[in-house]
Amino acid sequence: VAFIFVWAGYYCKALFALLIPSLVCLGLMVASWYYKWEEKMVLEVLQLGFGVVVIIWGAVARNMFAQETNFFVQCWAVTDQGMLPRGGYRGDLLPSPLNGNETERQASPVRTTLCNYFSVLVTVFFCVLVMVAIYAWMMVFHGRMNLVASIALAIQIKVFELIYRPVAMWLTNLENHKYQVDFVNALVWKTFAFQFINYYYAFFYLMIVQKYTEAGCPMVSGIGHDCIWALRKQVLMTVGVLAVCRIAEVFAYWMLVKVMLWLPGP
């Protein structure tokens, strides 16, 4: 838990490094509007340049966080607990396959395999459910992206996230991993697969599929039908709404902790 707070603090500080190139890009955009530069060319150059900056920033930030993690590992005298058996591991006491004179708790391989397949099927089901919901969202707004569409998409993303979060934890517990490191890895992979679809499928749909639909790409003055422009606008508005939702979620959890501390114990 301590390293989660370390990561959150480090990540917030690292984001300030992107402030300068962000302001530079914003200034160039304002200058392009003021001096009537070719907007499409300016946007392509800025996207390429800022993308390179983000890639370099990500590599540097990751290396620096690894150094900070090693520092706290030494400072807090943390040892590797990942290969110790989990307290919630379920199984029968059987002779150890490494030393028949000792017994250890072992789960049924058949049951473990079936639970893993079931976990994959449930995760795929939720991913397909998200894709269907995003298709319905596109049909409701007819491919015309505005603030209302962004708010609806952000609410849909957060609702599916809140629903799947306990489901992912339940599925990982059902898989009955023996070691903590395997438990964490399984939870991370399931969460990553679902959240990738949940957060980004709508934008891939706008970029790749939208132009082949009946609604098509929106008309942009001076450019024509451009789905990239719609994607850029939708990403900006949706990320803004999600940021507000995240702040509200953190505030709600903070208030919940305060209330629970204020209430008398049992």
C-alpha positions in Angstrom: 0.0 0.0 0.0 2.9 2.4 0.8 4.3 2.0 -2.7 0.9 3.0 -4.2 1.2 6.3 -2.4 4.8 6.6 -3.5 3.7 6.0 -7.1 0.8 8.5 -6.9 3.0 11.2 -5.5 5.8 10.6 -8.0 3.4 10.5 -11.0 1.8 13.8 -10.0 5.2 15.4 -9.8 6.3 13.8 -13.1 3.3 15.2 -14.9 4.7 18.7 -14.3 7.5 17.9 -16.7 4.9 17.8 -19.5 3.6 21.3 -18.6 6.3 23.1 -20.6 5.8 21.2 -23.9 2.1 21.4 -23.4 2.2 25.2 -23.1 4.5 25.3 -26.2 2.0 23.3 -28.2 -0.8 25.5 -27.0 1.1 28.6 -28.0 1.8 27.3 -31.4 -1.9 26.4 -31.9 -2.9 30.0 -30.9 -0.3 31.4 -33.2 -1.5 29.2 -36.1 -5.0 30.6 -35.6 -3.8 34.2 -35.3 -1.4 34.1 -38.3 -3.7 31.9 -40.5 -1.2 29.0 -40.8 -2.4 25.8 -42.4 -4.2 24.2 -39.5 -4.0 20.6 -40.6 -0.2 20.7 -41.1 0.3 22.4 -37.8 -1.8 19.8 -36.0 0.1 16.9 -37.6 3.5 18.4 -36.6 2.3 19.1 -33.1 0.9 15.6 -32.7 4.1 14.0 -33.9 6.3 16.2 -31.8 4.3 15.9 -28.6 4.0 12.1 -29.1 7.9 11.9 -29.3 8.1 14.0 -26.1 5.6 11.8 -24.3 7.6 8.6 -25.3 10.8 10.1 -24.0 9.1 11.4 -20.8 7.6 7.9 -20.2 11.0 6.2 -20.5 12.7 8.7 -18.2 9.9 8.7 -15.6 9.9 4.9 -15.5 13.7 4.7 -14.9 13.6 7.4 -12.3 10.7 5.7 -10.5 12.6 2.4 -10.5 15.5 4.2 -8.7 13.1 5.7 -6.2 11.5 2.3 -5.6 14.9 0.8 -4.9 15.6 3.6 -2.5 12.5 3.0 -0.5 13.0 -0.8 -0.6 16.4 -0.3 1.1 15.0 2.4 3.4 12.1 0.4 4.6 14.0 -2.9 4.6 11.3 -4.5 2.4 11.9 -8.2 1.6 10.3 -10.2 -1.3 7.1 -11.7 0.1 5.7 -12.6 -3.3 6.7 -16.3 -3.2 5.1 -17.0 0.2 1.8 -18.9 0.0 -1.3 -16.7 0.3 -3.4 -16.9 3.4 -6.6 -17.4 1.3 -5.1 -20.3 -0.7 -7.5 -23.3 -0.6 -6.4 -26.9 -1.0 -5.8 -30.2 0.7 -2.8 -31.2 2.7 -0.9 -33.6 0.5 2.7 -34.8 0.3 4.9 -32.2 -1.3 6.0 -33.0 -4.9 9.5 -31.8 -4.0 9.8 -33.6 -0.6 7.5 -36.5 0.1 8.3 -36.3 3.8 6.6 -33.0 4.1 3.0 -32.0 3.4 1.8 -28.8 1.8 -1.6 -27.4 0.7 -2.4 -28.3 -2.9 -5.4 -27.4 -5.1 -6.9 -29.7 -7.7 -5.3 -29.0 -11.1 -8.6 -29.7 -12.9 -10.6 -27.3 -10.8 -7.9 -24.6 -11.1 -7.9 -25.0 -14.9 -11.7 -24.8 -15.1 -11.7 -21.7 -12.9 -9.1 -20.1 -15.2 -11.2 -20.7 -18.3 -14.3 -19.5 -16.5 -12.5 -16.3 -15.5 -11.4 -15.7 -19.1 -15.0 -16.2 -20.4 -16.4 -13.8 -17.9 -13.8 -11.2 -18.8 -14.5 -11.6 -22.5 -18.3 -11.4 -21.8 -17.8 -8.0 -20.1 -15.6 -6.8 -22.9 -18.2 -7.7 -25.5 -20.9 -6.0 -23.3 -18.9 -2.8 -23.3 -18.5 -3.0 -27.1 -22.2 -3.4 -27.5 -22.9 -0.5 -25.2 -20.5 1.7 -27.1 -22.2 0.8 -30.4 -25.5 1.7 -28.9 -24.0 5.0 -27.7 -22.9 5.7 -31.3 -26.3 4.9 -32.6 -28.0 7.2 -30.1 -25.9 10.2 -31.0 -25.6 9.3 -34.7 -21.9 9.8 -34.7 -22.2 13.5 -33.9 -19.9 14.2 -30.9 -20.7 16.9 -28.5 -20.5 17.6 -24.8 -23.6 15.5 -24.0 -22.2 12.6 -25.9 -18.9 12.9 -23.9 -20.7 13.1 -20.6 -22.7 10.0 -21.5 -19.6 8.1 -22.6 -17.7 9.1 -19.4 -20.6 7.9 -17.2 -20.8 4.7 -19.1 -17.1 4.1 -18.7 -17.2 4.8 -14.9 -20.3 2.6 -14.4 -18.7 -0.4 -16.2 -15.4 0.2 -14.3 -17.2 0.2 -10.9 -19.1 -3.0 -11.9 -16.1 -4.9 -13.1 -13.8 -4.0 -10.3 -15.3 -6.3 -7.7 -16.0 -8.9 -10.4 -12.2 -9.0 -11.3 -11.3 -9.4 -7.6 -13.9 -12.3 -7.2 -12.6 -14.0 -10.3 -9.0 -13.8 -9.2 -10.0 -15.2 -5.8 -11.8 -18.0 -7.6 -8.7 -18.9 -9.5 -7.1 -19.8 -6.2 -3.5 -18.7 -6.8 -1.0 -20.1 -4.4 1.4 -17.2 -4.4 0.7 -13.5 -4.0 2.8 -12.5 -7.0 0.6 -14.8 -9.2 -2.6 -13.4 -7.7 -1.5 -9.8 -8.4 -0.4 -10.6 -12.0 -3.7 -12.3 -12.7 -5.7 -9.4 -11.3 -3.6 -6.8 -13.3 -4.0 -8.7 -16.6 -7.8 -9.0 -16.3 -8.1 -5.4 -15.2 -5.9 -4.2 -18.1 -7.7 -6.2 -20.7 -11.1 -4.9 -19.6 -10.1 -1.3 -19.0 -8.4 -1.1 -22.4 -11.7 -2.0 -24.1 -13.7 0.1 -21.7 -11.7 3.3 -22.1 -10.4 3.1 -25.7 -12.8 1.1 -27.8 -15.0 4.1 -28.5 -12.0 6.1 -29.8 -10.8 3.2 -32.0 -14.4 3.0 -33.4 -14.4 6.7 -34.2 -11.0 6.5 -35.9 -11.5 3.3 -37.9 -15.2 2.4 -38.3 -17.0 5.7 -38.1 -16.2 6.7 -41.7 -17.9 3.5 -43.1 -21.1 4.0 -41.2 -24.2 5.8 -42.5 -23.5 8.9 -40.3 -19.9 9.1 -41.6 -17.4 11.6 -40.5 -18.4 15.1 -39.5 -17.8 18.0 -41.9 -15.0 20.4 -40.8 -14.7 23.8 -42.3 -11.7 24.1 -44.6 -10.8 20.4 -44.2 -13.9 18.4 -45.3 -15.1 15.2 -43.7 -12.6 14.4 -41.0 -12.9 11.6 -38.4 -9.5 12.5 -36.8 -10.9 15.9 -35.9 -14.0 14.3 -34.3 -11.7 11.9 -32.5 -9.5 14.7 -31.2 -12.5 16.7 -30.0 -14.1 13.6 -28.3 -10.9 12.5 -26.6 -10.4 16.1 -25.1 -14.0 16.4 -23.8 -14.2 12.8 -22.5 -10.9 13.0 -20.7 -12.0 16.2 -19.1 -15.2 14.7 -17.9 -13.4 11.6 -16.6 -11.0 13.8 -14.7 -13.9 15.6 -13.0 -15.4 12.2 -12.2 -12.1 11.0 -10.8 -11.8 14.0 -8.5 -15.4 13.5 -7.3 -14.6 9.8 -6.7 -11.6 10.6 -4.6 -13.6 13.2 -2.6 -16.3 10.7 -2.0 -13.9 8.1 -0.7 -12.3 10.8 1.5 -15.7 11.7 3.0 -16.5 8.0 3.5 -13.3 7.5 5.5 -14.0 10.6 7.6 -17.6 9.4 8.3 -16.4 5.9 9.2 -13.8 7.3 11.6 -16.4 9.6 13.1 -19.0 6.9 13.7 -18.6 5.0 17.0 -17.2 1.5 16.8 -19.3 -1.7 17.4 
